[in-house]
């Protein structure tokens, strides 16, 4: 599992560790890892004679870049530093010059010939985008043919929130030190980071056990997935009820049921006006005309996809089993009703629905995704899965989870209905809401990647690929 920590937490850990080490020892560790990543990026046998440009700010990131540049110079690279801050790290600059590096007053000439650029302009404490004097140099770096490597964090992005409030330098790769920072995993900043590499500098024992952010990996998901035993029957595997669809949107019901069945539900009970469409596609579905309370035994409910103005939300929220509320079910949702439930509630809004629930603009949610998902979870006393370019899952306390498997091809009608059915099946199988939402998002993204392979897909393709995604995780 990848874990990410806020800037103040990382800095506190660094301070504790530095108190036990000689001067600059921690910076040298970071520089060694940064240089190793640059050697790998340039390729075996291609370091000697390569041309590297260091964009050096006043902070420790600039020092990391200078020390790494000295290592590159000692391996035969031509290294040129562009000093963009009011000062430069003195010992790092001395090390670079001693190794044969140089400083230039003409960054544009150096960048035009560069094979590699190290972005050490601003560090993890930077706020509000690049300073105006750094913008032309950053644009020249990005417009060159060089590979851009960010030192700890791309300059101009916010390390804690993932916001980009101004101009930032987009990297091909980011080498970060000690721990991931939330902004490296959350859009829009994630888009600027490129490929991520974490360098261990010894912070582990100084970091708290509870991070700000978590990103599941295959082994984490495999450990959470329910597997039927020899004595399992459909009720032990979990029965999920689906209240979805309308005369206008019967397909939403079909897709939600598909997600539930492909997600391992022992049985699916469907309640709504799209029974004929559901049975035509999935004859194993148990259908009922309603209300949900009369439909029979379920271990979890999914309500809302394609529901329109249809009934069912209040009835389902009055039940004593876990409930997932999506799409039309989220409209005019009463926070006091959700908070008053004794069983878990999972809300799955996209940015527009989240904005309506919070009473803010969609742009505000999209630019501050982490704070938005936390605020929703706290306000409704629920687990919240905020869909989008990076899907986030939050409870009203504890770490937020970010899904690493998403793909832009999931931006297609009906994919959220499949996700709701899938998450509902995992709730019915007994997973707690946080795990059901996180695992569902992970499998959903994997299935989309499998189905797409870089080509357009429809929501039904994602549902059909869910068993393959499940097998990939368990392999």
N, C-alpha and C positions, 0 to 999 in steps of 0.2 A: 504494500500500500504506500502510495506517495503521500507525504504529509507536508503541509505548508504552514508557516508561522508569520505573524505580523512583524513589522520592522522593529518595534520596540522590544519584542521578545528575542529576536535574533541579536540585536545589539546588546541586550543584557547578558545573553549567553556568551557572546564574544568578549565582553568585558571581564567576565569571570575567568574565561580561559586565558585571555591575554595576561592576566595578573600572575599566571603561573609560568609564562614563557618569556624568553628574551625579546628585546625590541625587534619589531617587524617580523617575528617568526611566523605569526599567523598570516601576514600578508604574503610571505614567501611561500607558504603552503598553498594559498590561493593561486599565486602566480605560477607555481609548478603545475598545478592542475589545468590552469588556463593555457599554458604553453603546450602541455601534452595534447590538449584538444586541438590546438592550432597545428601541431605536427601531424596529427591524424587527418585533419581537414585538408592540409596541403598535400598529403600523401607521402608514402615512403620514397625517399630519394629526391623529393621535390622541395625540401626546405632550403637547401643550399642554393643561393641565387634568387630565392623568392623575394618579392618586395612587399614589405609590411608597413602600414601606416597606423600609428597610434593616435587616436583622438583623446587628448588628456585633459580632464577637468581638474578642479582644485581638491577634490575629495579623495578618499581612499580608493575609489574605483580607478582614478588616474594612477595612483601608486601601484595597484595591481597590474595595470596595463604596462607601466614602465618596467616593472620587474619581469613580467612575462616577455616584453620586448627584448630585454637584456638576454634572456635565454634563447630567444629566436636568433639574435645577433651572434651569439656564441656558436650557433649551429650553422652559421654562414648566410643567414638571411640579411638582406639590406633593410634596415629598420629606421624609419623616420618618425619623429614625434611632432605632433601639432599641439601646441600648448594653448588651450582655450580658456583656462581659468585665470583668476587673478594671481595664482601661484601654482607651483607644481610640487609634488612630493620630492623633497630634496634628495633623500637617499636613493629613491627609485630612479630619479633622473641621473644621479651620479653613476648608478649601476649601469644604466643604459649607455651613457657616454663612454664609460670604461670598457664596455663590451664592443664598442665600435659603432653604436647607433648615433644618430644625429638629430638635431632640432631644425625645423624649417619655418620660415616666415611665409612660405607660399604653399598653403595646403592643397591648392587646386592642381598644381603641377605634380605634387607627390601622389595625390589620389588618382590622377589620370593614368598613372603607370602601375598602380597597386594591384597585387594579387590578393591581399588580405588586409582588412581594416579591423582594428580593435576599437570598439566603442566604449571608452571609459570617460565619457563627458560628465554624466551625472550618476549618482549612486542610488541606493534604495531609499534615501531620504528626499529625493527630488520630488517636486510638486509642480503641477501646472504647465507641463510641456517644456520644450527647450527654450532657452533664452534667445532673444532675437539675433544676437551676434553668432550663435552656434548654428542657426538654421541653414544658412547658405552652405556651410561646410558639411552638415549632415546630408543635405540634398545632393551635394557633389559626391559624397561617399556612396549614397544609395544609387546614384546615377552612373557610377563607375562599373567596371566589369569585376570588381573585387568581391570576394565573399566577406560579408560583414558579420563579425562575432561580437555580441554584446557581453560586456563584463558585468556579471551578476544580474543585470536587468537592462533591457533596452532603454536608452536615455529618452526621457519625455513621458514615460508611462508611470502610473501610480502603483507602487509595490503592494500596497495593502488592499486596494479596492479594484484594481484592474481597469480603472478609468484612464482615458487619454484626453486630457483637457488642454489641447494645443497640439503643436507639431512634435512628432516623435520619430526616432530613427529605427526603421524596420530592419530587423536582423535576420540573417539566414540561420544563425544558431545562437543560443545563449548558454554561457557557462556560468552557473550560479554556485554560490559557495555556502556550505554548511547546512542549508535547508532551502527547500523551495519557498518562494514568496507567493502569496495568493494571486497577485497580478500576473504571474507567469502561467496560471492555469485557468484564468477567467477572461472571457472576452469583454471589451474589445482589445485589452492589452495582450492577450494570448496570441492574437494574430501577428503581433510585432515581434514575438520571441523566437519564432522558427523552431528548429530542433533543440530540445533541452538536454543539458548534461549537468548533473549534480556532482560537485567535487566535495569529498569529505575532508573537512579541515579540523575535525575533532570536537564538534559542538554537541554531539549526541547526548552525553551525560548531563549537559548544562541546559538542555531544552526541556520544557515541561512535557508531561506525558499526554496532555490533551492539546492537539494542534488547533489552529484556526480552520484548516481545510484538510479534507481527505480526498484522495482519488483512488478508487478501487482498481485492482489489477486482476488478472485471470484467477490467480490462486485464492484471492479474497472472495470472489464471486462463487467459485467452485465450492468453497466451504459453506456457503449460505444456501445453495440451491437444494430444494427438497427432492428427495429420491424415494420412490415407493418401496416399501419392504414386502416381505413374503405375505404378510397378513393384511396388506393394504386393500381397501376397497374404495369406491368412488367417494364415499363420505370421509374416509381417513385422508384421502388425497386432497380433499377440499372441494366444496361446491360453491361456485360464485354466482351471484345473481346480477343480471345486467338489465338496467332500466335505461333504454336508449332508443333512438330512432323516432321518426315521425313520418307522416305521409310525404313530407317534402324531402326528408333525409333518411330513407330506409337503409341506405348503404352504411351509415354510421353504426347502426345496430349490427349489421353483418360483420363489419370490421372489428368492432369491440368484442363480439363473440369469437371471431377468429383469433384475436390476441389472447383471449382467455383459454381457448382450447389448445392453441399452440404453446401456451405458457404452462401447461401441465395440470390444468384443473381436472379433477375427477369427473365433474359434471358442470354444465352451465344451465342455469334457469334464466330464460329470457322473459321479460315483461314489457309489453309495448305493442304498438300498432304494426310493427314490421315483422310479425311472426312468420308470414308466408315467405318473405324474402330470406329470413334466417333459416327456416326449415329447408328451403330449396337448396341452400348451400351447405348447411350443416344439419343433417337429419337427426343427429344424436342429441341436439339441443332440446331441453325441456321447456316448453312454452306455456305461458299463462296470460290471460287477458288483463289481469290485475285485480285489485291493487297489489303492490309488492308484499304486503303483510300476509296475503292469502296465497302466495305463490309456492310456499313450501320451504323446507329447511335450506338455509345457506349459511356458509361460514364468513362470507363477506359480500358487500354490495358494490357495484359500479353504477353510478348514475350520472347522466348528463349528455353524453355524446349524441348530437343530432336530435336532442329532445324537443327543441323549440319551446313552445309554451306548455308542453304536455305536463301532466301531473307526475308525482312520484318522489320528488326531492324531499318534501317534508316527511313522507311516510318512511323513507329509507333512513333519514337522519334520526327518526324516533326509534330505530331498531337498536339492539344491544350487541351488534357485531361490527367489525371494522367496515368503514365506508370510504370509498373513493369518489370524490366529486370532481367532475370535469366539465368543460365547455358550457353548454346552456345551464347546467346545474349550478354554475358559479354566479349566475346573474342574481343580484339582490340577495346574496347569501347573508344570513344573519349571524354575525360573529358570536352573539350571546348564545344562540342555539348550538353552534359548533362547540363552543367552550363548555357548554353544559352537558355534552355527551359523556357517557361513561366508557364507551369503547373508542378506539383510535379513529381519527379522521385524517384522510390524505387528500389534499387539494392539489390539482395539477393544471394550473393556469399557464397560458403563454403570456408574453409581455403585455399585450393589450388587455387581457383579462386581469392580470395582476395590477395594471394601472387603474382599472375601474374599481377593483377591490380596495386599493389604497387611496383613491381619489387624487391621483397625480397623472402626469402625461406619460404616454408610452415611451417617449424619448428619455424621460427621467429614469424609468425602470431599466431600459436597455443600457444606459450609461452607468448605472449604479446597481448592477444585478445582485451583488452580494448583500448590500444593505436592504434591497427590496425584498429578497427572499427571507431574510432574518425578520424584517418588520412584519411580513405576512404571517410567519409562523408564530410570532409573539402575539399579534393581534387576535388571531383565531384560535390559539392554543392547539394548533394542528401541525402535522407534518406537511410541508409544502414542497412540491416538485415544480420548479420554475423552468418551463421549457424554453429552448432558444438555442443560439449558437453554441453556448456551453450550458448544459442542463445542470441546475443546482438543486440540491435537496437539503432542507433545513428542518430542524425541530426548534422548539422555543428556547432551547439551550444546547450547548455542546457544539462540536465541530460541524461545519457545513460540508457536504460531499459534492464534488464536482465530477461529472461524467466525462471520461477521456475518449469515449468511442464514437461520439457523434460525427455526422457527416452532413454537409450542406444538402445532399440529395434527399434528406429527410424532410426538407421544406416542401412537402407535397400534401395535398388534401387527403385527410383520413389517417395519416400516420399517427396522429395523437390519439385517435380512437383505438388503434391497435395497441398503443402503449398503455392506455387505460385498462383494456381487457387483460393484458399481460400482468400489469401490476396488481389488478384485482385478483387474479388467480394465485399470485404469490401471497397476498394477504389471506386468502382462503386457506392456503396451505399452512398458515401459522407464522409466517415471517412477520416481525414487527414492522410498522409502517416505514421507518427509515430504511430498513434493509430491503423491503419489498420495492420501494421506489427506486433505490440505488441500483439494485440488481436488474430491475425492469429496464431502466434507462441504459444500463450497460449492454444487456442482451439486444435491446432494440437497436442501438447503434451498431453493434456487431452484425446483426441481421441485415441492416441497411447496407453496410459495406459489402457484405457477401453478395447481396442481391444486385447491387449496383455495379461494382467493379469499375467505377468511373463513368457509368452511363445512367441516363434517367431511369427512375423506377416509379412504380405506383405503390400505394399503401398495402395492397394485397400481396405484392412481392415481398414486402418486409415481413408480413405475417407468415408467409410460406417459408421464409428462410429462418424463422426462429428456432426450429429444431436443430438446424445446422449450427447456429450460433451457440446453442446449448452444448452441442457436442464439442465445438471448438474449446469452450471453457473447461469442459470436463476431461479433455484429452491429456 
